[in-house]
Amino acid sequence: MVSELGRILSPEQVLSGPGAQRAYDCDAYSVDRSKPMCIVLPESTEQVAAVVRWCAANLVPFTGRGAGTGLSGGALPALGGVVVSTKRMNQIVEIDIPNRCLKAQAGIANKRLSDAVKDQGLHFAPDPSSQSVSTLGGNIAENAGGPHTLKYGVTAQHILGVTMVDPEGEILELGGKVPGGPGFDFFSLIVGSEGTVGLVTEAWVKLTPLPTAVQTALIAFPTIRDATETVAEIIASGVIPAALEMMDRGILVALEAAFGLKYPEGTAALLLVECDSNLSAEPAGELVQREIETVAAICQAHNAIDISIAQDEAERQKLWHARKKGVGAMGRLAPSIVTHDGVIPRSKLPEMLDFVYEVAERHGVKVANLFHAGDGNLHPCFYFDDRDPKQVHAVIEAGEEIIRKCVSLGGSVTGEHGVGVEKQDLLPLMFTPDDLRLQAMAKQIFNQGNLCNPCKILPTEKSCVEHKKRWRGVAW
């Protein structure tokens, strides 16, 4: 395999051996691991297509991978085979300012898209917290969100078209610069399909004007309930912030350990609220000022103990530092972390957070929370040591109990991290057998086999059952 793929590409574009296998045997969902046979590093769509054709001809499974920051096992090489890494496909192909779009390869980091057009007053709005490393292709696969998607929408609302290699190795062009073309909308099946219908290699993305006015506030609360009740009231007031994020005491402990950040005494939770506008400068400033004043008044009514409003861009970035670095800071508390991704109605946040802490205590696991409070997208972060099978088992059990509760409250098993292998057994909580069969039929439009990112999303992959037993609870 290594030799033949080395001839298709070049020998230095193929990695193999124990070190490479260890580096690519999981994504950021580290409790499930499966070793690939080798890893390829193509540099173009044509090279990806050549690799996929070889895999299809030789019945070898293949799995696409960007930066490996996914949190549900979407880049796990479930049946071994070949990992197709896009890390060398990291170029911007074309920038079209008049039409506010650009085309880029799938392996480019999310933040580089915005950096490339910042001077033109534009940006790529979806901003996952891992945006400095997470790739465009991975964002498309998982339909990634981020703090600012409360107002601007998730990845699906910002992708105009893709170049994709299908599971047989054919290069397809779906969508394009002009949205809403005639015919059946097969393009919409691609975003969020988690790499199960083909490998996206390039994409046209929509560019959004940068806001002309921004106000950012960090508000400290004495209790979790005070903070969570505030969230629902802010939205009910008619203010739709660009971002409305929450962090609990567990995250603050990690941030203090990692970066020495300090917060007001008695702080049990923080809300990070950002309001912005794209109106012309003066009206925008007035609108944003009114919105942030409304937010501050609501927070004060809910017992806020401190309200810090950034006075310039440097202070704004300082306030965002806590949110952007929160998950990474958890490494100061434990070697492993599983970040969940359930969604609930905002009004259920107080009840749900109480349940999260109760479940963690009952299972004997440690949990911290930072999440997109404005759209009810929870991220309970369990921190533990995945070399201990007992801890792994407890984390999995606690996480599944929390996801079940989310669904019972009218929510979803995932908001932005995807299903992957982590949550596929939980999909029947949301879908009937007929629903799942219909989704399987949709997948078969592009992928009728079991070689392209096998064993993901749908819980009906019979050939994957014995492998699930090997994944679940594996520790190294």
KALIN-V546436 format. One record per helix or strand. SS is the DSSP state (H for helix, E for strand). FROM is the first residue (numbers start at 0). TO is the last residue. Records with the same first field share a line. If there is no record, write none. Layout:
SS->FROM-TO + FROM-TO
This chain:
H->1-7 + 10-12 + 17-22 + 44-56 + 109-119 + 135-141 + 148-151 + 154-157 + 185-188 + 223-235 + 248-258 + 280-300 + 312-331 + 345-362 + 372-374 + 388-407 + 423-428 + 432-443 + 461-470
E->13-14 + 37-39 + 61-64 + 81-84 + 91-95 + 100-104 + 108-108 + 121-122 + 134-134 + 158-164 + 170-174 + 198-205 + 207-208 + 212-220 + 242-247 + 268-276 + 303-308 + 335-338 + 342-342 + 365-371 + 376-376 + 379-383 + 411-411 + 451-451
